[in-house]
Amino acid sequence: MGMTDTPKYIFVTGGVTSSLGKGILAASLAKLLQLRGYRVSIQKFDPYINIDPGTLNPYEHGECYVTYDGAETDLDLGHYERFLNTETSQANNVTTGRIYQTVIHRERLGDYKGKTVQVVPHITDEIKRRFRLLNKDGDFDIILTEIGGTVGDIESFPYIEALRQFRFDHGPENVIVVHLTLVPYLAAVGELKTKPTQHSVKTLLQSGIQPDVLVCRSEVRIPPEVRAKVARFCNVRLEAVIENLNAPSIYEVPFLLKKENLDKVVLKLLDLDPLKEPDLSYWKDFVSRLKNPLDEVNIGLVGKYVELHDSYLSISESLRIASAKEELKVNISWIHSEDITPENHERVLKGLHGIIVAPGFGERGIEGKIYAVKYAREYNIPFVGICLGMQIAMVEYARHVMGYSEAHSVEFDPETPYPVIGLMEEQKKVKQLGGTMRLGAYECTLAENSVVRDAYGEEVIYERHRHRYELNNKYVPEFENSGMRMTGINPRTGLVEIVEIPSHPFFVGTQFHPEYKSTVETPHPLFQALIRAAHDHKNKEDDEGEELDD
């Protein structure tokens, strides 16, 4: 059977432990099905009560990813976009908070006609409605739904029960469950242990769900007899026990899963034809460039959440994707902005070929970021400042070039005599923090003969935002008279989106977040341009070093 009138649903659940990589598994499987000719999308259901991750500290959950339509979502949606090369939206990420908010709102309106509102059926009905919502326009043949958390968690119960009902409603040939689990290797006895997987499947069975496919994470190869044991004790067909070894990079997971025939097993279970062989040649080439670079560059990522690399996941992946395209290896130095001081900044930042000052909120580490910008500007190090990073670049320039030593952003010093960064007009009345920033994609016009116009190769771009503060346009003439150029402007609002220093080899600040638009198949031009500039800087340094040796 080929294409379907009603979509097929694949649910990805996780057992034994969290952080096994459900998001990468879902994205990789979706990629294989997409390359087989099916229209595929992925959604993530998160069992926490926050309405969205926009108000979460990055240490809690990694970065907050922003979609083109302005949804603040889970970082897994970044993986979905980078792998599938298609945009996600508000409908692709749902939290328990949003489910309850909807049901409580309807209860207040009297929609339940005086009935007692309960987890079953009202919460589970709303979850099932959301399972289907992504395909309301009939755009997809297959929808993957990742259920966050670990099976057995109290938080996951309503989702698991909704899944059981959903499968009953639609039939097992239209709804399958792929369960990701761990088969740990105990070095002391030299063997793989299947018991955690068995327990995890039993927990699912107690909720009335028999998984169709088991994907087993393991550090070592899973021998046939262990696979047979898992199949027998978990009621899963042998070919549906899939080995998922630790991969050197996330971009190799689709190859490993294809080798295990995961896509074929899934299509057979869903009664779908494998329309064509997946053509992974672009990915093969990409992974080969990733693994066999011709040279390397050192990029410093200056932020305040650097202990948890997931806090800047889209930036680090954008750098990796762009560097593979340029056949270079990028060594990211994670630099805590609080560790940079006026006294040590030259020592801490020495040896970098490029510097990114990352986005963020709050006052901690601001002065360190200012000195990182100063170093990049004075030593001609290729620089990109993103969102807050751009705002810091303006403060640094106002202080050290224009002579306004007390210049600041009103976010950190409401009384500053030189408020070069101000609160956006529409933000002045905002009291509620969640979902109230300027969010999503906005238009930007690029100036001729600018670094960004050369990088993008076009005049009008659309980039995604997440901010409350902006450059105070009152100071634009003074910045321009002092040698800074406004090279990207929002044509509707006059908001300055991009600034450059023409006398510097590569100095760019962007109010938007370019990292949200980088995918494996379309690396972001700005990150590519930064990597190229960093490599030029490195070569120039090497040449100068050789001249000194002569």
Buried (B, 14 or more C-beta within 10 A) or exposed (E): EEEBEEBBBBBBBBBBEEEBBBBBBBBBBBBBBBBBBBBBBBBBBBBBEBBBBBBBEBEEBBBBBBBBBBBBBBBBBBBBBBBBBBBBBBBBBBBBBBBBBBBEEBEEEEEBEEEEEEBEBBBBEBBBEBBBEBBEEEEBBBBBBBBBBBBBBEBBBBBBBBBBBBBEEBEEEBBBBBBBBBBBBEEEEEEBBBEBBBBBBBBBEEBEBBBBBBBBBBEEEBEEEBBEBBBEBBEBEEBBBBBBBEBEEBBBBBBBBBEBBBBBBBBBBBEBEBBEEBEBEEBEEBBEBBEEBEEBBBBBBBBBBBEBBBBBBBBBBBBBBBBBBBBBBBBBBBBBBBEBEEEEBBEBBEEBBBBBBBBBBEEEBBBBBBBBBBBBBEBBBBBBBBBBBBBBBBBBBBBBBBEBEEBBBBBBBEEBEBBBBBBBEEBEEEEEEEEBBBBBBBBBBBBEEBBBBEBBEEEEBEBBBBBBBBBBBEBBEBBEEBEBBBBBBBEEBEBBBBBBBEEBBBBBBBBBBBBBBBBBEEBBBBBBBBBBBBBBBBEEEEEEEEEEEE
